[in-house]
Amino acid sequence: MNFNKSSLIGPIVSTVLVVMLVSTSSSFAQSAEEKGLEIVTAADRRDSGWKHLTSEMEMILRNRAGKESRRRMTSRQLEVEGDGDKSLSLFKEPRDVSGTAMLTFSHGLDPDDQWLYLPAIKRVKRISSKNKSGPFMGSEFAFEDIGSPEIEKFSYRYLGEEACGEGYQCHVVERIPKYENSGYTRQVAWFDKEHYRNIKVEYYDRKNSLMKTLDTFGFNEYAGGYWRADRFEMVNHLTGKSTTLLWTGHDFETPMDEKDFSQNALKRLK
Amino acid sequence: MKTWFISIPCYVIMSLLAGGPAAGMEMRSTLDLETRIQLQDSDHTEQYEHHYAIGLETGFNHSVNNGDTIFTFVPFARWDSEDDEREHFDIRELNINHASGDWETLVGIGKVFWGVVESNHLVNIINQTDFLEGVDGEDKLGQPMLRLSRSFDQSVLTAFILPGFRERQFLSVGTPGALPFRVNNNPVYQSGSGDDHTDYAIRYSGYHELIDYGVSWFNGTSRDPGFIFSGTGELIPYYPQINQLGIDIQITSDAWLWKLEALRRNFNSNSQVPVDDFTAWVGGFEYSIYGMASGLFDLGLLAEYHHDSRGNRQSVPFQNDLFTGLRFGFNDTESSQILFGGLVDLDDDSVNFRLEANRRIFTDARISLEAQGGSNVDPGNIGFSLKDSDFVLLSLELYF
């Protein structure tokens, strides 16, 4: 083979030029989709590695006339690498459902596995997880609003920056559900620029009108740098109803593993 | 009854402990007040009979070792204004359960549920059914047991040793749901050890993707008695020894739940009443439509077909029968529910209806309505003996 210097240098120079051009153009003109994904990926990364969490939750349901009813439950969550999280909810009040428990293995875009435990007859019943848009315990929170927030469940678009919540400066990201049976065409989520915490969400129904707004308050930082809000306020603009979630007793310490999220564990809960 | 003398002091002591020194003890009670109106229309006159009844069940739980060891005591009592036989007391549970790694042990009186189907509970055999409480087969008498479970990744193997047998109780003639004959309180057992016979059972259950499954085997005293006609016109319950293999499967796909339960029951030879080994199965589905009427309620459609190889519609209630039902689950804050269903015997077109409706009232109470009736019941059908048992039951359950 007869190597010619100039014929070798030419392609190298042009390759370098092309690479430089492509990389600079992409950093200058990062698409809104890429920027949106970047924000939620950063938020996800900051909230990874907590492993397990036990919390107490109180729910206050308000109808249009302001009449209140209360729910109380214990929630357990287990972080699962490479799949959706596992969760266990044990209902305490109202007392007629006390002891009823729900076990959920979430799977991102695939349907979740879900079991319900009925303590009066000691029955564990596998239930359909199709009812994503249905109300959780009669509240303004749908099942899909309280599910494990996996990145792959939505496509994203960056909308900009603005002030939000209790004096935060926030990134605003639109997210469109990719999973089936969602009650929403899209959601708009606000993340604060400092810690990437989800401060606010607007939910748009299937007709694309603003249906609900979620605001979160009272963030506390726990060991390992994990932030949790202690109050969620969901308002339904279409019905005038609202629901307050109050979280207490966040416990990241007490160890739990897969065995604590089994059907046998479901029957053991008291 | 001896158990009264033990249990009332137990109840008092546990209540005092729950209120005072034993921190971590949880106490949960359900008090129900019911009135039942019997609709009789066969004996020439239309007549309404009222019953009033009160039931109290209290659950005491005490967890230690971060929930790995749990003490449970659940006494239950029923008073009835009309039927002395229906008044009863039972220890539903009195046990210690300990979990350690992959192993779990329960010692004491316990309650177990197996199965997936709604209109009959075919494979669920560990506990005797408390028919004094209802005809749906979901109320159970406490069963003494030693239960040992070993968990695997997505399955559990459980072995039971069941020392002692609970005989079935029968309502007085005339009470809705009662047999038309007096039943003798001294049953006959095939086993020489009578109600002290020790039974055994093993179950392997688990899930894989969309499928939940269970395979079970039982050896011991049948929970269902046969009957011997005595000279005095009474029925004497006869409990044979059996071997039973059961399977239950549910496939959960989208909004469909596909269900199957099947059993094979073999009797020991030399039974005093004529018995034939038999196979029975029930298969069907439950399909849910969510958010009907702009999210007002979810609608469930149920259909379950029952088959029994004995084929005798005079003695077997589910020999060739089709159950269809509608379940309304309302999305209101009172969690209102309505279940309406009918069981049709495909051999003679006899129909049995059942309606259940309930909702929460005040903060911690529920009010419920239950109604049951027969239509076009053929004289050759087992349901004919219950044809005067149409009733409406109203009850208020208080939870505290």
Chai-1 contact restraints between the chains, C-beta under 6 A:
chainA,res_idxA,chainB,res_idxB,connection_type,confidence,min_distance_angstrom,max_distance_angstrom,comment,restraint_id
A,L61,B,T333,contact,1.0,0.0,6.0,A-B,restraint_1
A,S69,B,T333,contact,1.0,0.0,6.0,A-B,restraint_2
A,P94,B,D364,contact,1.0,0.0,6.0,A-B,restraint_3
A,R95,B,D364,contact,1.0,0.0,6.0,A-B,restraint_4
A,R95,B,Y399,contact,1.0,0.0,6.0,A-B,restraint_5
A,D96,B,R366,contact,1.0,0.0,6.0,A-B,restraint_6
A,D96,B,Y399,contact,1.0,0.0,6.0,A-B,restraint_7
A,I121,B,F113,contact,1.0,0.0,6.0,A-B,restraint_8
A,I121,B,E138,contact,1.0,0.0,6.0,A-B,restraint_9
A,K122,B,K111,contact,1.0,0.0,6.0,A-B,restraint_10
A,K122,B,F113,contact,1.0,0.0,6.0,A-B,restraint_11
A,R123,B,F113,contact,1.0,0.0,6.0,A-B,restraint_12
A,R126,B,D212,contact,1.0,0.0,6.0,A-B,restraint_13
A,R126,B,Q250,contact,1.0,0.0,6.0,A-B,restraint_14
A,R126,B,T252,contact,1.0,0.0,6.0,A-B,restraint_15
A,S128,B,A255,contact,1.0,0.0,6.0,A-B,restraint_16
A,S128,B,S288,contact,1.0,0.0,6.0,A-B,restraint_17
A,K130,B,D254,contact,1.0,0.0,6.0,A-B,restraint_18
A,K130,B,A255,contact,1.0,0.0,6.0,A-B,restraint_19
A,N131,B,Y290,contact,1.0,0.0,6.0,A-B,restraint_20
A,G134,B,Y290,contact,1.0,0.0,6.0,A-B,restraint_21
A,P135,B,N331,contact,1.0,0.0,6.0,A-B,restraint_22
A,G138,B,T333,contact,1.0,0.0,6.0,A-B,restraint_23
A,N264,B,S151,contact,1.0,0.0,6.0,A-B,restraint_24
A,N264,B,V156,contact,1.0,0.0,6.0,A-B,restraint_25
A,K270,B,N61,contact,1.0,0.0,6.0,A-B,restraint_26
A,K270,B,S63,contact,1.0,0.0,6.0,A-B,restraint_27
